[in-house]
Amino acid sequence: MAVLDLIEYTDERPDEIVHRIPEYGSGEFRLGSQCVVREQQRAVFFRDGKALDVLGPGRHTLSTANIPILTGLIGLPFGGKSPFTAEVYYVNVREFTDMKWGTPQPVLVRDREFGMVRVRAFGTYSMRVRDPQLFVNLVVGAKSTYTTSDIENFLRSIVVNEFNDMLGETLTSLLDVQGMTIDLATAAQHALSDDFDRLGLELRTFQITSITPPEEVQKVIDERTSMGVLGDMRTYMQYQTAQAIGGVGEGGGEGGSTLAEGAGLGAGLGVGMAMSEAIRASMQGSGQTQQPTQQPSPGVVAGAKFCSNCGNALPPGAKFCPNCGFAVAQAGGCPKCGTVNPPGSKFCQECGASL
């Protein structure tokens, strides 16, 4: 076992919280050795399973002046240079960000809008080691290295338990979540502070990314939202029918054209029938029925005679046509000379004109 005159740890990983030197077993140190601690580190000295002291940033010489408790544990038979076995735990005290949490299963909560509903919540938080000695004693133990993934599952269970309890007490409705996110996150951070302090940790920030119901519940909410946006369902159905007719008319090919013409013809017939029914109802309501009547032409007296030559209307009792001078035929009279012939004659007995 080599004697370590210089103790330091430089190649720490981004997710590493604690690293032990040496990684396995105990190291040989002696008074006068140098221990270098960087700004974001704290060094916890252990001997025989007991924490002796915590060193802050800087270069430290191992001596009874720096670590007084060594006086009673280490004999000085070699002029204060006697080696002793110990371990040094380098603890990273920087802030670890983007630590994730989330509910593994939906949580049933009471909702004033939906009765009862299951929700899931996700978010992030950041933390740092507040008390290195307490953290190593309670959490790390004798492990050679300890990372955020080693503690993340444990912290996630603590976060989820506290958050579920707070959510059940404060959440009124899913519809109010967007306006309560910051308040819920602040309340959760205060509620979790004691749990983190007990482990030697400090919860620096706490964020809620989302609080959502399961997918099937989201679909039902979307349907309910759509119903509210539509309003009057009768108007919506009329709109959908008009859209469907328009869609048929816009179809390509002969089939689409034929269907469009049929739809237009049907619409025209429907309008004509509607107007006919409206006129009929109006006339029945007034108690009147129009009957077609034959009206005489303007300027013509009922029962008037007409000239057989030019067709002009003849004044009553006229013997000659006032338009062409043609002799007016009497009953049985010749249309040419006006001679009255016996009944049944086919030719005028005076001039021989055809009767």
C-alpha positions as CSV (number, residue, x, y, z in Angstrom):
1,M,0.0,0.0,0.0
2,A,1.6,3.2,-1.2
3,V,1.8,6.3,1.0
4,L,-0.2,9.2,-0.5
5,D,1.6,12.5,-0.1
6,L,-0.9,14.4,-2.4
7,I,-4.6,13.8,-2.3
8,E,-6.8,15.4,-5.0
9,Y,-9.6,14.5,-7.4
10,T,-9.9,16.4,-10.7
11,D,-11.6,14.2,-13.3
12,E,-15.1,14.3,-11.8
13,R,-18.0,13.4,-14.1
14,P,-20.9,15.8,-14.7
15,D,-23.3,13.5,-12.8
16,E,-21.0,12.5,-10.0
17,I,-21.8,13.6,-6.5
18,V,-19.3,11.7,-4.4
19,H,-16.0,10.1,-5.2
20,R,-13.8,8.2,-2.7
21,I,-10.0,8.1,-2.6
22,P,-8.8,5.4,-2.7
23,E,-11.7,3.8,-4.5
24,Y,-11.2,0.4,-2.8
25,G,-9.9,-0.2,0.7
26,S,-8.1,2.4,2.8
27,G,-5.2,4.7,1.8
28,E,-1.9,5.3,3.6
29,F,-1.6,8.9,4.6
30,R,0.9,10.6,6.9
31,L,1.0,13.9,8.7
32,G,2.4,16.5,6.3
33,S,0.6,15.2,3.3
34,Q,-1.2,17.7,1.0
35,C,-4.9,17.6,0.3
36,V,-6.2,19.9,-2.5
37,V,-9.9,20.7,-2.5
38,R,-11.5,22.7,-5.4
39,E,-14.1,25.4,-5.2
40,Q,-17.1,23.1,-5.9
41,Q,-15.8,20.3,-3.7
42,R,-15.7,19.4,0.0
43,A,-13.4,16.7,1.4
44,V,-14.7,14.5,4.2
45,F,-12.0,12.5,6.1
46,F,-12.8,9.1,7.4
47,R,-10.7,6.8,9.7
48,D,-11.9,3.5,11.0
49,G,-15.4,4.3,9.7
50,K,-15.7,7.6,11.5
51,A,-15.9,11.0,9.9
52,L,-13.0,13.2,11.3
53,D,-13.5,16.5,9.6
54,V,-14.7,18.3,6.5
55,L,-12.2,20.4,4.5
56,G,-13.3,23.4,2.3
57,P,-11.7,24.7,-0.9
58,G,-7.9,25.2,-0.9
59,R,-4.6,23.3,-0.1
60,H,-4.5,21.7,3.3
61,T,-1.6,20.1,5.1
62,L,-2.6,17.1,7.1
63,S,-1.6,17.9,10.7
64,T,-3.0,17.9,14.1
65,A,-3.5,21.7,13.7
66,N,-5.8,21.3,10.7
67,I,-7.4,18.1,12.0
68,P,-7.2,18.2,15.8
69,I,-9.0,15.0,16.2
70,L,-6.0,13.2,14.7
71,T,-4.0,13.9,17.9
72,G,-5.8,11.2,19.9
73,L,-5.9,8.7,17.1
74,I,-2.4,8.7,15.7
75,G,0.7,7.9,17.7
76,L,3.8,9.9,16.9
77,P,6.6,7.3,17.2
78,F,8.3,8.6,14.0
79,G,8.6,12.3,14.8
80,G,5.1,13.1,13.5
81,K,5.6,11.4,10.2
82,S,3.8,8.1,11.1
83,P,1.6,6.9,8.3
84,F,-2.1,6.1,9.0
85,T,-4.9,4.5,7.0
86,A,-7.9,6.6,6.1
87,E,-10.3,7.5,3.2
88,V,-11.2,10.8,1.7
89,Y,-14.7,11.4,0.2
90,Y,-14.7,14.3,-2.3
91,V,-18.3,15.7,-2.4
92,N,-19.4,17.8,-5.3
93,V,-21.5,20.7,-3.8
94,R,-22.4,22.4,-7.1
95,E,-26.1,22.6,-8.1
96,F,-27.3,19.6,-10.1
97,T,-29.9,20.8,-12.6
98,D,-32.5,19.0,-14.8
99,M,-33.3,16.3,-12.2
100,K,-36.6,14.8,-13.5
101,W,-39.6,13.6,-11.6
102,G,-43.0,12.2,-12.7
103,T,-45.9,10.1,-11.6
104,P,-45.5,6.5,-12.8
105,Q,-49.2,5.9,-12.7
106,P,-52.2,8.3,-13.1
107,V,-53.4,9.7,-9.8
108,L,-57.2,9.9,-9.0
109,V,-58.2,13.4,-7.9
110,R,-61.6,15.1,-7.2
111,D,-62.6,17.6,-9.9
112,R,-65.4,20.1,-9.6
113,E,-66.0,20.1,-13.3
114,F,-65.7,16.4,-14.2
115,G,-66.4,14.8,-10.8
116,M,-63.3,12.5,-10.5
117,V,-60.5,12.3,-13.0
118,R,-57.1,10.7,-13.2
119,V,-54.1,12.9,-13.9
120,R,-50.4,12.5,-14.5
121,A,-47.7,15.1,-13.6
122,F,-44.2,15.7,-14.8
123,G,-41.5,18.2,-14.1
124,T,-37.9,19.0,-13.1
125,Y,-36.0,20.2,-10.1
126,S,-32.4,21.1,-9.0
127,M,-30.6,20.3,-5.8
128,R,-27.2,20.5,-4.1
129,V,-25.5,18.8,-1.2
130,R,-25.9,21.1,1.8
131,D,-24.2,19.0,4.5
132,P,-21.5,16.8,2.9
133,Q,-20.8,14.8,6.1
134,L,-24.4,14.0,6.8
135,F,-25.0,13.1,3.1
136,V,-22.1,10.7,3.0
137,N,-23.1,9.1,6.3
138,L,-26.8,8.7,5.5
139,V,-26.9,8.1,1.8
140,V,-23.5,7.2,0.2
141,G,-22.1,4.9,2.9
142,A,-19.0,3.0,1.7
143,K,-19.6,3.3,-2.0
144,S,-16.5,4.3,-4.0
145,T,-18.6,6.6,-6.3
146,Y,-22.1,8.0,-6.1
147,T,-23.9,9.7,-9.0
148,T,-27.2,11.4,-9.6
149,S,-28.7,8.3,-11.2
150,D,-28.1,6.4,-7.9
151,I,-30.3,8.8,-5.9
152,E,-32.7,10.1,-8.6
153,N,-35.2,7.2,-8.2
154,F,-35.2,7.6,-4.4
155,L,-35.7,11.3,-4.6
156,R,-38.4,10.8,-7.3
157,S,-40.5,8.7,-4.9
158,I,-40.2,11.4,-2.2
159,V,-41.2,14.1,-4.7
160,V,-44.2,12.2,-6.1
161,N,-45.5,11.3,-2.6
162,E,-45.5,14.9,-1.4
163,F,-46.8,16.2,-4.7
164,N,-49.7,13.8,-4.8
165,D,-50.7,14.7,-1.3
166,M,-50.5,18.5,-2.1
167,L,-52.4,18.0,-5.4
168,G,-55.3,16.3,-3.7
169,E,-55.6,19.2,-1.2
170,T,-55.3,22.1,-3.6
171,L,-56.4,21.1,-7.1
172,T,-60.0,22.3,-7.8
173,S,-60.3,21.5,-11.5
174,L,-58.1,20.6,-14.5
175,L,-59.4,23.7,-16.2
176,D,-57.6,25.8,-13.5
177,V,-54.2,24.1,-13.7
178,Q,-52.7,26.6,-16.1
179,G,-53.3,29.4,-13.8
180,M,-52.0,27.5,-10.7
181,T,-48.7,26.0,-12.0
182,I,-46.4,28.5,-10.3
183,D,-48.4,28.4,-7.0
184,L,-48.4,24.6,-7.0
185,A,-44.6,24.4,-7.7
186,T,-43.9,26.9,-4.9
187,A,-46.0,24.9,-2.5
188,A,-44.4,21.7,-3.5
189,Q,-40.9,23.1,-3.0
190,H,-41.7,24.2,0.6
191,A,-43.3,20.9,1.3
192,L,-40.3,19.0,0.1
193,S,-37.6,21.1,1.9
194,D,-37.7,19.1,5.1
195,D,-37.4,15.8,3.3
196,F,-34.3,17.0,1.4
197,D,-32.7,18.6,4.6
198,R,-33.0,15.3,6.4
199,L,-30.6,13.8,3.8
200,G,-28.1,16.7,3.9
201,L,-29.5,18.1,0.6
202,E,-31.0,21.4,-0.4
203,L,-33.9,21.6,-2.9
204,R,-33.0,24.7,-5.0
205,T,-35.8,24.9,-7.6
206,F,-38.9,23.0,-8.5
207,Q,-40.8,23.1,-11.8
208,I,-44.0,21.5,-13.0
209,T,-43.8,20.8,-16.7
210,S,-47.4,19.5,-17.1
211,I,-50.4,18.1,-15.3
212,T,-52.5,16.2,-17.8
213,P,-55.2,13.5,-17.8
214,P,-54.7,10.2,-19.7
215,E,-55.2,10.1,-23.4
216,E,-58.7,8.7,-23.3
217,V,-59.8,11.5,-20.9
218,Q,-58.3,14.1,-23.1
219,K,-60.4,12.9,-26.1
220,V,-63.6,13.2,-24.1
221,I,-62.6,16.8,-23.0
222,D,-61.8,17.6,-26.6
223,E,-65.3,16.4,-27.7
224,R,-66.9,18.4,-25.0
225,T,-64.9,21.5,-26.1
226,S,-66.0,21.0,-29.7
227,M,-69.7,20.8,-28.6
228,G,-69.3,24.1,-26.8
229,V,-67.7,25.8,-29.8
230,L,-70.4,24.5,-32.2
231,G,-73.2,25.9,-30.2
232,D,-76.5,25.3,-32.1
233,M,-76.4,21.7,-33.4
234,R,-79.2,22.2,-35.9
235,T,-77.3,25.1,-37.6
236,Y,-74.2,22.9,-37.6
237,M,-76.0,20.0,-39.3
238,Q,-77.3,22.3,-41.9
239,Y,-73.8,23.6,-42.5
240,Q,-72.4,20.1,-42.7
241,T,-75.2,19.1,-45.3
242,A,-74.4,22.1,-47.5
243,Q,-70.7,21.2,-47.3
244,A,-71.4,17.6,-48.3
245,I,-73.4,18.8,-51.3
246,G,-70.7,21.1,-52.3
247,G,-68.1,18.3,-51.9
248,V,-70.1,16.1,-54.2
249,G,-70.3,18.8,-56.9
250,E,-66.6,19.3,-56.7
251,G,-65.8,15.6,-57.4
252,G,-63.8,14.9,-60.4
253,G,-64.9,13.0,-63.5
254,E,-68.3,12.5,-65.2
255,G,-69.7,10.9,-62.0
256,G,-68.9,14.1,-60.0
257,S,-70.5,16.3,-62.7
258,T,-73.6,14.2,-62.9
259,L,-74.0,14.2,-59.2
260,A,-73.6,17.9,-59.1
261,E,-76.2,18.4,-61.7
262,G,-78.6,16.1,-59.9
263,A,-78.0,17.9,-56.7
264,G,-78.6,21.3,-58.4
265,L,-81.8,20.0,-60.1
266,G,-83.0,18.6,-56.8
267,A,-82.4,21.9,-55.1
268,G,-84.3,23.8,-57.8
269,L,-87.2,21.4,-57.6
270,G,-87.2,21.8,-53.8
271,V,-87.3,25.6,-54.1
272,G,-90.1,25.5,-56.7
273,M,-92.2,23.2,-54.6
274,A,-91.6,25.3,-51.5
275,M,-92.8,28.5,-53.4
276,S,-95.9,26.7,-54.7
277,E,-96.8,25.5,-51.3
278,A,-96.3,29.0,-49.9
279,I,-98.6,30.6,-52.6
280,R,-101.3,28.0,-52.1
281,A,-101.2,28.5,-48.3
282,S,-101.4,32.3,-48.8
283,M,-104.5,32.1,-51.1
284,Q,-106.2,29.6,-48.8
285,G,-105.5,31.9,-45.9
286,S,-107.2,34.9,-47.7
287,G,-110.3,32.7,-48.7
288,Q,-110.0,33.6,-52.4
289,T,-109.7,31.4,-55.4
290,Q,-108.8,32.8,-58.8
291,Q,-110.9,31.4,-61.7
292,P,-109.8,32.1,-65.3
293,T,-112.3,34.4,-67.1
294,Q,-112.6,35.2,-70.8
295,Q,-112.4,38.9,-71.4
296,P,-113.5,40.5,-74.6
297,S,-110.9,42.5,-76.7
298,P,-110.8,46.2,-76.0
299,G,-113.3,48.2,-78.4
300,V,-115.4,45.2,-79.4
301,V,-119.1,45.0,-78.3
302,A,-120.4,41.7,-77.2
303,G,-122.5,40.0,-80.0
304,A,-121.1,42.2,-82.8
305,K,-121.1,40.9,-86.5
306,F,-118.0,41.0,-88.7
307,C,-117.5,41.7,-92.4
308,S,-117.1,38.5,-94.4
309,N,-114.8,40.3,-96.8
310,C,-112.2,42.1,-94.5
311,G,-113.2,40.8,-91.1
312,N,-113.8,44.3,-89.6
313,A,-116.4,44.6,-86.9
314,L,-119.7,45.9,-88.2
315,P,-121.9,48.5,-86.3
316,P,-125.3,47.2,-85.3
317,G,-127.8,47.4,-88.3
318,A,-125.2,48.3,-90.9
319,K,-125.9,47.1,-94.5
320,F,-122.4,47.9,-95.9
321,C,-119.0,47.5,-94.2
322,P,-117.6,50.9,-93.2
323,N,-114.1,49.6,-93.9
324,C,-114.3,48.0,-97.4
325,G,-117.9,48.9,-98.5
326,F,-118.8,45.2,-98.9
327,A,-122.6,44.5,-98.6
328,V,-123.6,42.9,-95.4
329,A,-125.2,39.6,-95.9
330,Q,-128.6,39.1,-94.2
331,A,-129.8,35.8,-93.0
332,G,-129.8,33.7,-96.2
333,G,-128.7,36.7,-98.2
334,C,-126.1,36.5,-101.0
335,P,-122.7,37.7,-99.9
336,K,-122.2,39.3,-103.3
337,C,-125.5,41.0,-104.3
338,G,-127.5,40.7,-101.0
339,T,-130.4,38.8,-102.6
340,V,-132.3,36.8,-100.1
341,N,-132.5,33.1,-101.4
342,P,-134.7,30.3,-100.2
343,P,-133.5,28.2,-97.3
344,G,-131.1,25.4,-98.4
345,S,-130.0,27.2,-101.6
346,K,-126.4,26.6,-102.6
347,F,-126.1,29.3,-105.2
348,C,-127.6,32.8,-105.5
349,Q,-130.6,32.8,-107.7
350,E,-129.9,36.4,-108.8
351,C,-126.2,36.4,-109.6
352,G,-125.2,32.7,-109.2
353,A,-122.6,33.3,-106.4
354,S,-121.9,30.4,-104.1
355,L,-123.7,30.6,-100.9
